Amino acid sequence: MAIGFMYLYSVRKTVAILFTAIYLFGATEASQLLKLPVLVQHYYEHKAGNASVTLFAFLQMHYLGNDNDDTDNLRDQALPFKTMDDCCVIAFNSLPPQKLQIIHIDFNEVQQEFTLLNDPSRFFISPEDIFQPPRIC
């Protein structure tokens, strides 16, 4: 019994992590993290061209400052968090505006007659009738 419970707990935890990851990568910009290998590979390309480039200088060049090497602009745009993927845009179709026409309808007043009784106490129950002190019979 305990083995089955622990198995279900681990499966439930794995499924929860999987669904959370699917949501985060599909509905947020977390999918940019999948481009991290491109960042590392591009850093090594710069490092091969100029051995004095540090990681901090590389990040500053590509994210904070001007990139002096404009020949690899397409490669720079493939880096994470350089462009938006428009993953969160919701597209919907809308109908063209319709001409709105308001029609005024006259309602005839329906008159109803009510019969009033002359004895108002017939349907009236006062609290004194319900709450009375006990009586000795």
N, C-alpha and C positions, 0 to 999 in steps of 0.2 A: 504494500500500500504506500509506504513512504517512498519507494523507488519510483512509482508511477506519478506521485505528486511532484517530486523533484524534476522528473522528466517534463511534465506539463508546464512547470514553472519556467524551466529553461527554454522550452519551445515558445511559450508565451512572451518571454522577455526578448527572444530573438526576433519574433514576428513584430513586436512593438518597435524594436530598433530598426528593423527593415522598413516598416511603414513610415517611421519618422524620417529616415534617410531619403526615402522616395519623395516624401512631401517637401523636405528642405531643398533637395536638388531640383525639384520640379517647379516649386512655387516661389523660391527666393533666389538670390544671387549666389548661393552656396555652390552652385554648379561651376562657378569660376575656379573653385579649388581643384577641380579636375584638370585645370590647365597648369598646375604647378610643375609637372615634368617639362613642359615647354619652357617655363621660366628657368629651370636648372640647366636645360640644354642650351638655351640662348646665353646664359651666363658663361658656360664653358666655351661657347663660340667667341664671346668677347675676350675671355681669358686667353684663348689660343691666339687671338690677334694682338693682344696687348697684355703681357704677363703682370703688369703693375696694377691692373683693375681689381679692386676689392669688391666684395659683395655689397658693401654699403655704397660705394661709388657707383656700382652698376644699378642698384635700386634708385639712387638719387638721380642718375642720368635718365632712367626710363620713366620714373613716376613723378619726380619733383622738378627736374630741370629740363633743359633742351638736350635732345640727343644729337650729338655732333655728326653721327653717321646716319645720313638719310637714305642710304642705299638699302637698308634692311627695314624699311617702314612697314611693309606687310608683315614681316616677322615680329616687329614690335607690337603691332595691333593684335597679334595672336596671344600676347601675354595676358595673364589673369588680371582682371579688374581694369583693363584698358578700355574695353567697350562693354556696352550693355547688351545682353542677349534678348531683351524684351520678353523675358519669361513670364512676367507678371501682368502683361497686357491682356485685358479681357475684351474680346471682340464679340459684338452682338449686332444683330440686324434690327433695324427699326423701320417701321412702316412709314411711308411718307405722310405728312400731315394731311388730315382730312378736313374738309370744310365742315365746320360745326354750325348746326342750325338749331336754334331754340324755338320751340313751338309753344305758344301760350294756349293752355287748355282751360276753359271755364268749367268749373264744377258747379253743378246745381246743389243747392243746400237741401239736405234731406231733413225734413222736420219730423220729429217723433213726439208723440204725446205720452206723458207719464201720468199715471194716476197717483195722486198723493192721498195718503190716509190722514184723517183728522186726528187720530189718536197717536201722538208721538211716542207715548210710553209703551206702545205695543211691541216695538222692536228694540227698545232701548233697555239694556241691562246695566244697572249701576253697580259700582263696587260694593255697595252696602248689601245688595242682593246675594253676592257671592261670598263675601267675607263677613260672617256673623259670629258672634260669640256662641259657645256651646249652650244648648238649652237642656234644662232638666225636664224630662218627660214624665 
